[in-house]
């Protein structure tokens, strides 16, 4: 079986670990976890105007905004690679938007399938 080579083949394991975007991963995971927790608490266990719900929703939103700022201004390469958002032609600029649209459609189909065809 043929082995695929990458730009990081010459690095040691610890050098490869050092190239990971740990701060970005932490901000993304904690922001999404807080925001989803707020959505789950609201309307069921607590009212939407309760401090438990608003605190987790707002703090999750703030952490996600901090993730966006960090990925934009504080790192060259990260979870969201900057080359996805640049391009010289309209085709190059629209590729990422088209990809996001296709992912949205795929997620919608998966959600509809999970709701309408439950496993019993």
Backbone torsions as a table, in degrees:
resi	resn	phi	psi	omega
1	UNK	NA	134.0	-177.2
2	UNK	-80.4	136.2	-179.6
3	UNK	-92.0	132.6	178.0
4	UNK	-84.8	137.3	-178.7
5	UNK	-102.4	147.1	178.6
6	UNK	-123.1	176.7	177.6
7	UNK	-72.1	-10.9	-175.7
8	UNK	-107.8	13.6	-178.6
9	UNK	-63.6	-31.9	-176.1
10	UNK	-79.4	-9.3	-177.3
11	UNK	-85.7	152.8	173.5
12	UNK	-77.2	172.3	-179.0
13	UNK	-61.2	-43.0	-178.3
14	UNK	-69.1	-32.6	175.2
15	UNK	-68.7	-36.1	176.2
16	UNK	-66.7	-40.8	177.8
17	UNK	-63.5	-36.7	-179.9
18	UNK	-66.7	-22.4	179.1
19	UNK	-82.2	-8.6	178.7
20	UNK	-69.4	147.6	178.3
21	UNK	-91.6	77.8	-175.8
22	UNK	-68.3	-41.0	-179.5
23	UNK	-64.4	-45.3	178.5
24	UNK	-63.1	-40.7	178.7
25	UNK	-64.4	-41.3	178.5
26	UNK	-64.6	-45.1	179.6
27	UNK	-63.0	-42.5	179.9
28	UNK	-65.4	-48.0	-177.8
29	UNK	-64.4	-44.8	-178.3
30	UNK	-70.5	-37.4	178.3
31	UNK	-64.8	-45.0	179.1
32	UNK	-66.2	-41.4	-179.9
33	UNK	-62.9	-45.0	178.7
34	UNK	-64.0	-44.0	-177.8
35	UNK	-65.1	-43.9	179.8
36	UNK	-67.8	-35.9	176.1
37	UNK	-61.6	-43.4	176.6
38	UNK	-61.1	-40.4	178.2
39	UNK	-66.1	-36.7	179.4
40	UNK	-71.9	-34.8	-179.8
41	UNK	-73.7	-33.2	-175.5
42	UNK	-71.3	136.8	176.4
43	UNK	81.6	-12.5	-179.9
44	UNK	-116.7	-82.3	-178.5
45	UNK	-70.6	-38.5	179.8
46	UNK	-128.5	159.6	174.2
47	UNK	-72.9	157.4	-178.8
48	UNK	-63.8	-24.9	-179.2
49	UNK	-90.4	1.1	-179.2
50	UNK	-70.6	151.4	-177.9
51	UNK	-64.8	-32.4	178.2
52	UNK	-61.7	-43.6	-178.2
53	UNK	-72.0	-50.7	-177.5
54	UNK	-63.8	-37.3	179.7
55	UNK	-62.8	-45.5	-179.3
56	UNK	-73.4	-36.7	177.9
57	UNK	-64.9	-47.9	-177.3
58	UNK	-68.0	-44.2	-180.0
59	UNK	-66.2	-37.5	175.4
60	UNK	-63.3	-41.7	177.0
61	UNK	-64.4	-40.6	178.4
62	UNK	-64.5	-42.6	179.4
63	UNK	-66.0	-37.5	177.2
64	UNK	-67.3	-36.5	174.8
65	UNK	-66.0	-40.9	176.6
66	UNK	-62.1	-36.9	175.5
67	UNK	-61.2	-45.0	178.8
68	UNK	-62.4	-42.8	178.5
69	UNK	-65.3	-43.4	179.7
70	UNK	-62.2	-45.6	-179.1
71	UNK	-67.2	-30.4	-178.5
72	UNK	-79.0	-46.2	-169.2
73	UNK	-110.7	-18.7	-169.7
74	UNK	-108.2	-5.2	-179.8
75	UNK	-143.3	145.0	177.8
76	UNK	-79.5	-45.0	176.4
77	UNK	-123.2	142.0	-178.7
78	UNK	-159.1	-155.0	179.9
79	UNK	-65.0	-44.5	175.7
80	UNK	-99.7	99.9	-176.7
81	UNK	-66.3	135.9	-173.2
82	UNK	-68.0	-24.5	179.7
83	UNK	-67.9	-14.9	177.4
84	UNK	-69.4	-23.2	-172.1
85	UNK	-106.0	4.2	-178.9
86	UNK	-118.7	160.8	177.6
87	UNK	174.5	154.0	-179.2
88	UNK	-93.4	-29.8	-177.9
89	UNK	-110.8	164.3	178.6
90	UNK	-62.6	-35.7	179.2
91	UNK	-63.0	-44.0	179.7
92	UNK	-65.3	-36.4	-179.7
93	UNK	-74.6	-29.4	-176.4
94	UNK	-86.8	-12.6	-178.5
95	UNK	-61.0	-44.6	-178.9
96	UNK	-67.9	-40.4	177.8
97	UNK	-63.1	-40.0	177.3
98	UNK	-65.0	-40.7	177.5
99	UNK	-61.3	-43.9	177.9
100	UNK	-63.1	-40.2	177.5
101	UNK	-62.1	-42.6	178.9
102	UNK	-66.2	-39.3	175.5
103	UNK	-63.2	-38.3	177.3
104	UNK	-62.8	-44.0	178.8
105	UNK	-63.4	-42.0	178.4
106	UNK	-62.6	-42.7	178.0
107	UNK	-64.9	-38.7	177.9
108	UNK	-64.1	-41.2	178.5
109	UNK	-65.7	-42.2	177.8
110	UNK	-62.4	-44.6	-179.8
111	UNK	-63.2	-44.7	179.1
112	UNK	-62.5	-40.0	178.3
113	UNK	-65.1	-42.0	-179.3
114	UNK	-66.8	-31.9	-178.4
115	UNK	-83.0	-44.1	-172.0
116	UNK	-85.8	-23.0	178.6
117	UNK	-123.1	72.1	-177.6
118	UNK	-70.8	149.9	176.8
119	UNK	-84.0	130.9	-179.5
120	UNK	-124.9	NA	NA
